[in-house]
Amino acid sequence: MKRIILASALAITTATAGYAATEGQITEVQQYLPNYDVSTWSDPQIDQALNIITSTDSRSETTAKLESLAEGTEYVAAAPELTEAEVATLNEYVDGVDYSTIPQPTLDAALSVANSESSATDRAETIRELLMDDGMAVGDANTATSGEVALIRIHAPNVDVSTLTEPQVNTILSMIRSNDPNGLESEIEAVVAQ
């Protein structure tokens, strides 16, 4: 009888400890949601967030899903808004791109580059980096992809993305996607200085 009670107590203690979110897990989720306090989240919320983070979704879709979780709303993928003329402009630089899978801030950045006074070669290279991102990390310090590096460079050309930490990349991309894209350079540089 003592063995059964002792085994039951041990099982309850182990089970309870197994469900408590660790500080590392909370920090991992917080990296994607710098504007939210996830330390107060329940263990099921943290588990759900970690499942989202470890999915094969793009960073922007992961962030959008996490923000929906934080706000208690249902995630609905927003379809990008492009006119026929904008599609035609972007098609001058890339072929076979499914614009419905690209976040609106990235499309806006590509259109901005297309209408810039940069050389034709620079415009083409940046737009290809933005729109034909293969999802692979380009460096060792963080998991920023070529498209994400290009997006950050557009808003803060003096920032060396290869030296940023993963939390800095997540914070900067979150800022770009959730704010007015104009005038972000000083805010991004402040994140880099931290």
C-alpha positions as CSV (number, residue, x, y, z in Angstrom):
1,M,0.0,0.0,0.0
2,K,2.8,2.4,0.9
3,R,4.4,1.6,-2.5
4,I,1.2,2.5,-4.3
5,I,0.8,5.8,-2.4
6,L,4.5,6.6,-2.9
7,A,4.3,5.8,-6.6
8,S,1.2,7.9,-7.0
9,A,2.8,10.8,-5.2
10,L,5.8,10.5,-7.4
11,A,3.7,10.3,-10.5
12,I,1.7,13.4,-9.6
13,T,4.9,15.3,-8.7
14,T,6.5,14.3,-12.0
15,A,3.4,15.0,-14.0
16,T,3.0,18.5,-12.5
17,A,6.6,19.4,-13.0
18,G,6.4,18.2,-16.6
19,Y,3.7,20.6,-17.5
20,A,5.3,23.7,-16.0
21,A,6.7,26.0,-18.7
22,T,10.4,26.6,-18.3
23,E,12.0,30.0,-18.3
24,G,13.7,29.0,-21.6
25,Q,10.4,28.2,-23.2
26,I,8.8,31.5,-22.1
27,T,11.9,33.4,-23.4
28,E,11.6,31.6,-26.7
29,V,8.0,32.7,-27.1
30,Q,8.8,36.2,-25.9
31,Q,11.4,36.6,-28.7
32,Y,8.6,36.4,-31.2
33,L,6.2,38.6,-29.2
34,P,8.3,41.5,-27.7
35,N,5.2,43.6,-27.2
36,Y,3.4,41.0,-25.0
37,D,4.1,39.6,-21.5
38,V,4.0,35.9,-22.0
39,S,5.3,35.1,-18.5
40,T,1.6,35.1,-17.4
41,W,0.5,32.6,-20.0
42,S,-0.8,29.2,-19.0
43,D,1.2,26.1,-19.8
44,P,-1.3,25.1,-22.6
45,Q,-0.8,28.5,-24.2
46,I,3.0,28.2,-24.0
47,D,2.7,24.6,-25.5
48,Q,0.5,25.9,-28.3
49,A,3.0,28.8,-29.0
50,L,5.9,26.4,-29.0
51,N,4.1,24.2,-31.6
52,I,3.6,27.3,-33.7
53,I,7.2,28.2,-33.4
54,T,8.5,24.8,-34.4
55,S,6.1,24.5,-37.4
56,T,7.3,24.9,-41.0
57,D,5.6,28.3,-41.3
58,S,7.5,31.4,-42.4
59,R,8.6,33.7,-39.6
60,S,6.0,36.3,-40.6
61,E,3.2,33.7,-40.5
62,T,4.6,32.3,-37.2
63,T,4.5,35.8,-35.7
64,A,1.0,36.5,-37.0
65,K,-0.3,33.2,-35.4
66,L,1.4,34.0,-32.1
67,E,0.0,37.5,-32.1
68,S,-3.5,36.0,-32.6
69,L,-2.9,33.6,-29.8
70,A,-1.8,36.5,-27.5
71,E,-4.8,38.5,-28.5
72,G,-7.2,35.6,-28.1
73,T,-8.4,35.9,-31.7
74,E,-8.6,33.4,-34.5
75,Y,-5.8,33.5,-36.9
76,V,-6.9,34.3,-40.5
77,A,-4.2,34.6,-43.1
78,A,-4.6,38.0,-44.7
79,A,-4.5,38.0,-48.5
80,P,-2.1,40.6,-49.8
81,E,-3.6,43.5,-51.7
82,L,-2.1,44.1,-55.1
83,T,-3.5,45.9,-58.1
84,E,-3.0,44.4,-61.6
85,A,-0.5,47.2,-62.3
86,E,1.5,46.3,-59.1
87,V,1.5,42.6,-60.1
88,A,2.7,43.6,-63.6
89,T,5.5,45.7,-62.1
90,L,6.7,42.9,-59.8
91,N,6.4,40.4,-62.7
92,E,9.1,42.5,-64.5
93,Y,11.6,41.3,-61.9
94,V,10.4,37.8,-61.0
95,D,8.6,34.8,-62.6
96,G,6.2,32.3,-61.1
97,V,5.9,33.9,-57.7
98,D,2.7,33.3,-55.7
99,Y,2.1,36.7,-54.2
100,S,-0.7,35.4,-52.0
101,T,1.9,33.7,-49.8
102,I,4.0,36.8,-49.3
103,P,3.3,39.2,-46.4
104,Q,2.0,42.6,-47.4
105,P,5.0,44.5,-45.8
106,T,7.3,42.5,-48.0
107,L,5.3,43.2,-51.1
108,D,5.1,46.9,-50.2
109,A,8.9,46.9,-49.8
110,A,9.4,45.2,-53.2
111,L,7.1,47.8,-54.8
112,S,9.0,50.6,-53.1
113,V,12.3,49.2,-54.5
114,A,10.7,48.8,-58.0
115,N,9.8,52.5,-57.9
116,S,13.0,53.7,-56.4
117,E,15.9,55.5,-58.2
118,S,18.3,52.6,-57.6
119,S,20.0,51.1,-60.6
120,A,18.1,48.5,-62.5
121,T,20.5,45.8,-61.4
122,D,20.2,46.8,-57.7
123,R,16.4,46.9,-58.0
124,A,16.2,43.5,-59.6
125,E,18.6,41.9,-57.0
126,T,16.7,43.3,-54.0
127,I,13.3,42.4,-55.4
128,R,14.4,38.8,-56.1
129,E,15.8,38.6,-52.6
130,L,12.5,39.8,-51.2
131,L,10.1,37.8,-53.3
132,M,12.0,34.6,-54.0
133,D,13.2,33.9,-50.4
134,D,14.0,30.2,-50.1
135,G,13.4,30.2,-46.3
136,M,17.0,29.2,-45.5
137,A,19.1,31.1,-43.0
138,V,21.9,33.1,-44.6
139,G,24.2,33.3,-41.6
140,D,25.2,31.6,-38.4
141,A,24.3,34.2,-35.8
142,N,20.5,34.1,-36.5
143,T,18.0,32.5,-38.8
144,A,17.3,35.5,-41.0
145,T,16.6,34.5,-44.6
146,S,17.8,36.5,-47.6
147,G,14.3,38.1,-47.9
148,E,14.3,39.1,-44.3
149,V,17.8,40.5,-44.6
150,A,16.7,42.5,-47.6
151,L,13.6,43.8,-45.8
152,I,15.7,44.9,-42.8
153,R,18.3,46.6,-45.1
154,I,15.5,48.6,-46.8
155,H,14.5,50.1,-43.5
156,A,17.9,50.3,-41.9
157,P,20.7,50.2,-44.5
158,N,23.5,50.6,-41.9
159,V,22.5,47.6,-39.9
160,D,24.6,44.5,-40.4
161,V,22.0,41.7,-40.0
162,S,24.7,39.0,-39.7
163,T,25.7,40.4,-36.3
164,L,22.1,40.4,-34.8
165,T,20.9,37.9,-32.3
166,E,17.7,35.9,-33.0
167,P,15.7,38.1,-30.6
168,Q,16.9,41.3,-32.3
169,V,15.9,39.9,-35.7
170,N,12.4,38.9,-34.4
171,T,11.9,42.3,-32.8
172,I,13.0,44.2,-35.9
173,L,10.8,42.1,-38.2
174,S,7.9,42.5,-35.9
175,M,8.4,46.3,-35.9
176,I,8.5,46.4,-39.7
177,R,5.4,44.3,-40.1
178,S,3.3,46.1,-37.4
179,N,4.2,49.8,-37.8
180,D,4.2,52.5,-40.4
181,P,7.3,51.5,-42.4
182,N,8.5,55.1,-42.7
183,G,11.0,56.3,-40.1
184,L,11.8,53.0,-38.6
185,E,15.6,53.3,-39.1
186,S,16.2,55.0,-35.7
187,E,13.9,52.5,-33.9
188,I,15.7,49.6,-35.5
189,E,19.1,51.0,-34.6
190,A,17.9,51.3,-31.0
191,V,17.1,47.6,-31.0
192,V,20.6,46.8,-32.4
193,A,22.2,49.0,-29.7
194,Q,20.7,47.0,-26.9
